[in-house]
Amino acid sequence: MFQECPICKGNGNITVSDSINYVNSTCPTCNGTRIISALTGLPPASSKKEETVDKCSADCVCDGSCQPTEWMGMRNREDFSNFLNQLFKA
């Protein structure tokens, strides 16, 4: 049995403020799910929010982390270093 989160009042977000700024933040009690267990006070386990990763550019290989691939004929750090040296050579 679940109930509306009493901290965020079912909004999923809270406003945190210091003396100058107001910042919206995910509710730490319900983790943004808007509800908590009436028995344990915890958010539902199956509603855990997962971070999504935006698709990276075509110059990256996405497997959870982006690793740069060939860019303008440069395949490694040495190629890139040589490119920068030629670019900034007076």
LUMLODREN-625193 format. One record per residue: x, y, z of N, C-alpha, C in turn. Coordinates in steps of 0.02 Angstrom, whole numbers. Example, Ala and Ser with C-alpha at 12.3 -4.5 7.8 and 13.67 -1.06 7.14 Angstrom:
<recs>
<rec n_east="660" n_north="-284" n_up="390" ca_east="615" ca_north="-225" ca_up="390" c_east="660" c_north="-165" c_up="390"/>
<rec n_east="642" n_north="-112" n_up="354" ca_east="684" ca_north="-53" ca_up="357" c_east="645" c_north="2" c_up="394"/>
</recs>
This chain:
<recs>
<rec n_east="42" n_north="-58" n_up="0" ca_east="0" ca_north="0" ca_up="0" c_east="45" c_north="62" c_up="0"/>
<rec n_east="30" n_north="108" n_up="-44" ca_east="70" ca_north="168" ca_up="-52" c_east="29" c_north="230" c_up="-36"/>
<rec n_east="65" n_north="282" n_up="-19" ca_east="34" ca_north="346" ca_up="-4" c_east="72" c_north="402" c_up="-39"/>
<rec n_east="41" n_north="459" n_up="-45" ca_east="74" ca_north="517" ca_up="-74" c_east="132" c_north="537" c_up="-29"/>
<rec n_east="187" n_north="555" n_up="-59" ca_east="246" ca_north="575" ca_up="-20" c_east="230" c_north="638" c_up="19"/>
<rec n_east="238" n_north="637" n_up="85" ca_east="221" ca_north="696" ca_up="124" c_east="273" c_north="752" c_up="119"/>
<rec n_east="333" n_north="736" n_up="96" ca_east="385" ca_north="788" ca_up="91" c_east="374" c_north="832" c_up="31"/>
<rec n_east="363" n_north="801" n_up="-28" ca_east="353" ca_north="841" ca_up="-89" c_east="279" c_north="850" c_up="-106"/>
<rec n_east="236" n_north="822" n_up="-64" ca_east="163" ca_north="825" ca_up="-74" c_east="142" c_north="795" c_up="-141"/>
<rec n_east="177" n_north="741" n_up="-161" ca_east="160" ca_north="706" ca_up="-223" c_east="185" c_north="739" c_up="-286"/>
<rec n_east="229" n_north="788" n_up="-279" ca_east="255" ca_north="824" ca_up="-337" c_east="316" c_north="789" c_up="-367"/>
<rec n_east="356" n_north="756" n_up="-324" ca_east="417" ca_north="723" ca_up="-348" c_east="478" c_north="768" c_up="-344"/>
<rec n_east="467" n_north="833" n_up="-333" ca_east="521" ca_north="882" ca_up="-327" c_east="511" c_north="924" c_up="-265"/>
<rec n_east="566" n_north="950" n_up="-239" ca_east="562" ca_north="997" ca_up="-184" c_east="602" c_north="1059" c_up="-203"/>
<rec n_east="588" n_north="1114" n_up="-171" ca_east="626" ca_north="1175" ca_up="-183" c_east="673" c_north="1184" c_up="-124"/>
<rec n_east="737" n_north="1187" n_up="-139" ca_east="788" ca_north="1197" ca_up="-89" c_east="812" c_north="1269" c_up="-95"/>
<rec n_east="819" n_north="1302" n_up="-39" ca_east="841" ca_north="1372" ca_up="-43" c_east="894" c_north="1387" c_up="9"/>
<rec n_east="938" n_north="1432" n_up="-9" ca_east="982" ca_north="1462" ca_up="39" c_east="959" c_north="1535" c_up="45"/>
<rec n_east="998" n_north="1578" n_up="72" ca_east="975" ca_north="1646" ca_up="82" c_east="966" c_north="1685" c_up="17"/>
<rec n_east="993" n_north="1659" n_up="-40" ca_east="990" ca_north="1696" ca_up="-102" c_east="953" c_north="1659" c_up="-157"/>
<rec n_east="965" n_north="1594" n_up="-166" ca_east="940" ca_north="1556" ca_up="-223" c_east="887" c_north="1505" c_up="-204"/>
<rec n_east="844" n_north="1490" n_up="-253" ca_east="796" ca_north="1436" ca_up="-248" c_east="812" c_north="1386" c_up="-303"/>
<rec n_east="818" n_north="1322" n_up="-285" ca_east="836" ca_north="1271" ca_up="-334" c_east="787" c_north="1213" c_up="-327"/>
<rec n_east="759" n_north="1190" n_up="-383" ca_east="717" ca_north="1130" ca_up="-382" c_east="761" c_north="1069" c_up="-383"/>
<rec n_east="743" n_north="1020" n_up="-342" ca_east="783" ca_north="959" ca_up="-336" c_east="735" c_north="900" c_up="-330"/>
<rec n_east="759" n_north="841" n_up="-349" ca_east="720" ca_north="780" ca_up="-341" c_east="709" c_north="767" c_up="-267"/>
<rec n_east="650" n_north="748" n_up="-249" ca_east="634" ca_north="735" ca_up="-179" c_east="676" c_north="677" c_up="-153"/>
<rec n_east="713" n_north="687" n_up="-98" ca_east="756" ca_north="633" ca_up="-72" c_east="717" c_north="577" c_up="-38"/>
<rec n_east="655" n_north="589" n_up="-20" ca_east="615" ca_north="539" ca_up="13" c_east="585" c_north="488" c_up="-36"/>
<rec n_east="554" n_north="514" n_up="-89" ca_east="522" ca_north="469" ca_up="-138" c_east="564" c_north="459" c_up="-200"/>
<rec n_east="622" n_north="492" n_up="-205" ca_east="665" ca_north="488" ca_up="-264" c_east="629" c_north="507" c_up="-328"/>
<rec n_east="582" n_north="553" n_up="-324" ca_east="546" ca_north="577" ca_up="-382" c_east="488" c_north="534" c_up="-404"/>
<rec n_east="474" n_north="479" n_up="-366" ca_east="418" ca_north="435" ca_up="-386" c_east="350" c_north="461" c_up="-364"/>
<rec n_east="350" n_north="510" n_up="-318" ca_east="289" ca_north="543" ca_up="-294" c_east="252" c_north="503" c_up="-241"/>
<rec n_east="270" n_north="440" n_up="-232" ca_east="237" ca_north="399" ca_up="-182" c_east="288" c_north="362" c_up="-139"/>
<rec n_east="267" n_north="343" n_up="-78" ca_east="308" ca_north="303" ca_up="-34" c_east="265" c_north="248" c_up="-4"/>
<rec n_east="296" n_north="196" n_up="22" ca_east="261" ca_north="142" ca_up="55" c_east="232" c_north="167" c_up="121"/>
<rec n_east="170" n_north="151" n_up="134" ca_east="139" ca_north="171" ca_up="197" c_east="170" c_north="133" c_up="255"/>
<rec n_east="200" n_north="74" n_up="242" ca_east="230" ca_north="33" ca_up="295" c_east="302" c_north="52" c_up="309"/>
<rec n_east="342" n_north="62" n_up="256" ca_east="414" ca_north="72" ca_up="266" c_east="436" c_north="145" c_up="255"/>
<rec n_east="395" n_north="184" n_up="221" ca_east="415" ca_north="252" ca_up="205" c_east="464" c_north="258" c_up="148"/>
<rec n_east="474" n_north="202" n_up="112" ca_east="521" ca_north="200" ca_up="56" c_east="483" c_north="204" c_up="-10"/>
<rec n_east="516" n_north="229" n_up="-63" ca_east="484" ca_north="230" ca_up="-129" c_east="479" c_north="159" c_up="-156"/>
<rec n_east="435" n_north="147" n_up="-204" ca_east="430" ca_north="80" ca_up="-233" c_east="495" c_north="59" c_up="-267"/>
<rec n_east="515" n_north="-2" n_up="-255" ca_east="579" ca_north="-27" ca_up="-282" c_east="577" c_north="-31" c_up="-359"/>
<rec n_east="521" n_north="-48" n_up="-388" ca_east="517" ca_north="-56" ca_up="-460" c_east="514" c_north="11" c_up="-497"/>
<rec n_east="504" n_north="65" n_up="-462" ca_east="498" ca_north="130" ca_up="-494" c_east="563" c_north="170" c_up="-490"/>
<rec n_east="618" n_north="135" n_up="-480" ca_east="683" ca_north="169" ca_up="-475" c_east="696" c_north="207" c_up="-540"/>
<rec n_east="712" n_north="271" n_up="-532" ca_east="727" ca_north="312" ca_up="-591" c_east="796" c_north="294" c_up="-617"/>
<rec n_east="802" n_north="285" n_up="-682" ca_east="866" ca_north="271" ca_up="-713" c_east="887" c_north="331" c_up="-754"/>
<rec n_east="951" n_north="347" n_up="-750" ca_east="976" ca_north="402" ca_up="-790" c_east="981" c_north="379" c_up="-863"/>
<rec n_east="961" n_north="423" n_up="-907" ca_east="966" ca_north="407" ca_up="-977" c_east="1025" c_north="445" c_up="-1007"/>
<rec n_east="1055" n_north="417" n_up="-1055" ca_east="1112" ca_north="448" ca_up="-1088" c_east="1090" c_north="468" c_up="-1158"/>
<rec n_east="1101" n_north="532" n_up="-1174" ca_east="1085" ca_north="555" ca_up="-1241" c_east="1131" c_north="520" c_up="-1290"/>
<rec n_east="1106" n_north="511" n_up="-1351" ca_east="1148" ca_north="482" ca_up="-1402" c_east="1206" c_north="528" c_up="-1417"/>
<rec n_east="1264" n_north="500" n_up="-1422" ca_east="1322" ca_north="541" ca_up="-1436" c_east="1329" c_north="550" c_up="-1512"/>
<rec n_east="1377" n_north="589" n_up="-1531" ca_east="1386" ca_north="603" ca_up="-1602" c_east="1411" c_north="542" c_up="-1640"/>
<rec n_east="1411" n_north="547" n_up="-1705" ca_east="1433" ca_north="491" ca_up="-1747" c_east="1507" c_north="476" c_up="-1738"/>
<rec n_east="1544" n_north="522" n_up="-1707" ca_east="1616" ca_north="512" ca_up="-1697" c_east="1631" c_north="471" c_up="-1634"/>
<rec n_east="1579" n_north="447" n_up="-1601" ca_east="1589" ca_north="408" ca_up="-1539" c_east="1558" c_north="339" c_up="-1546"/>
<rec n_east="1584" n_north="293" n_up="-1508" ca_east="1555" ca_north="226" ca_up="-1503" c_east="1522" c_north="222" c_up="-1434"/>
<rec n_east="1457" n_north="211" n_up="-1433" ca_east="1421" ca_north="211" ca_up="-1369" c_east="1411" c_north="140" c_up="-1344"/>
<rec n_east="1439" n_north="125" n_up="-1287" ca_east="1428" ca_north="62" ca_up="-1253" c_east="1421" c_north="75" c_up="-1178"/>
<rec n_east="1386" n_north="129" n_up="-1161" ca_east="1381" ca_north="151" ca_up="-1092" c_east="1429" c_north="208" c_up="-1078"/>
<rec n_east="1484" n_north="210" n_up="-1113" ca_east="1530" ca_north="266" ca_up="-1109" c_east="1555" c_north="280" c_up="-1179"/>
<rec n_east="1569" n_north="342" n_up="-1193" ca_east="1590" ca_north="360" ca_up="-1260" c_east="1666" c_north="358" c_up="-1266"/>
<rec n_east="1689" n_north="326" n_up="-1316" ca_east="1760" ca_north="324" ca_up="-1332" c_east="1769" c_north="356" c_up="-1400"/>
<rec n_east="1810" n_north="408" n_up="-1405" ca_east="1818" ca_north="440" ca_up="-1471" c_east="1849" c_north="392" c_up="-1522"/>
<rec n_east="1825" n_north="396" n_up="-1581" ca_east="1852" ca_north="356" ca_up="-1636" c_east="1889" c_north="403" c_up="-1683"/>
<rec n_east="1901" n_north="380" n_up="-1742" ca_east="1938" ca_north="421" ca_up="-1790" c_east="1904" c_north="487" c_up="-1803"/>
<rec n_east="1944" n_north="541" n_up="-1803" ca_east="1918" ca_north="607" ca_up="-1816" c_east="1967" c_north="642" c_up="-1862"/>
<rec n_east="1946" n_north="659" n_up="-1920" ca_east="1988" ca_north="694" ca_up="-1970" c_east="2053" c_north="656" c_up="-1983"/>
<rec n_east="2050" n_north="590" n_up="-1985" ca_east="2109" ca_north="550" ca_up="-2000" c_east="2154" c_north="537" c_up="-1940"/>
<rec n_east="2134" n_north="561" n_up="-1882" ca_east="2175" ca_north="550" ca_up="-1821" c_east="2146" c_north="493" c_up="-1782"/>
<rec n_east="2187" n_north="443" n_up="-1768" ca_east="2163" ca_north="384" ca_up="-1733" c_east="2188" c_north="378" c_up="-1662"/>
<rec n_east="2237" n_north="418" n_up="-1644" ca_east="2263" ca_north="413" ca_up="-1576" c_east="2288" c_north="481" c_up="-1551"/>
<rec n_east="2310" n_north="482" n_up="-1491" ca_east="2333" ca_north="543" ca_up="-1459" c_east="2393" c_north="573" c_up="-1495"/>
<rec n_east="2437" n_north="531" n_up="-1520" ca_east="2496" ca_north="556" ca_up="-1555" c_east="2476" c_north="593" c_up="-1619"/>
<rec n_east="2429" n_north="564" n_up="-1657" ca_east="2405" ca_north="598" ca_up="-1718" c_east="2375" c_north="666" c_up="-1701"/>
<rec n_east="2336" n_north="668" n_up="-1648" ca_east="2304" ca_north="730" ca_up="-1628" c_east="2356" c_north="781" c_up="-1605"/>
<rec n_east="2405" n_north="758" n_up="-1568" ca_east="2459" ca_north="802" ca_up="-1545" c_east="2496" c_north="832" c_up="-1605"/>
<rec n_east="2511" n_north="790" n_up="-1654" ca_east="2545" ca_north="815" ca_up="-1715" c_east="2501" c_north="866" c_up="-1752"/>
<rec n_east="2437" n_north="853" n_up="-1755" ca_east="2391" ca_north="899" ca_up="-1786" c_east="2392" c_north="967" c_up="-1751"/>
<rec n_east="2390" n_north="967" n_up="-1685" ca_east="2391" ca_north="1030" ca_up="-1648" c_east="2457" c_north="1066" c_up="-1657"/>
<rec n_east="2512" n_north="1030" n_up="-1658" ca_east="2577" ca_north="1061" ca_up="-1669" c_east="2580" c_north="1095" c_up="-1736"/>
<rec n_east="2554" n_north="1062" n_up="-1788" ca_east="2554" ca_north="1093" ca_up="-1855" c_east="2507" c_north="1152" c_up="-1858"/>
<rec n_east="2451" n_north="1147" n_up="-1823" ca_east="2402" ca_north="1201" ca_up="-1824" c_east="2428" c_north="1265" c_up="-1792"/>
<rec n_east="2463" n_north="1257" n_up="-1736" ca_east="2487" ca_north="1315" ca_up="-1699" c_east="2559" c_north="1334" c_up="-1714"/>
<rec n_east="2589" n_north="1300" n_up="-1764" ca_east="2657" ca_north="1318" ca_up="-1783" c_east="2655" c_north="1385" c_up="-1819"/>
<rec n_east="2698" n_north="1430" n_up="-1799" ca_east="2697" ca_north="1498" ca_up="-1827" c_east="2727" c_north="1501" c_up="-1895"/>
</recs>
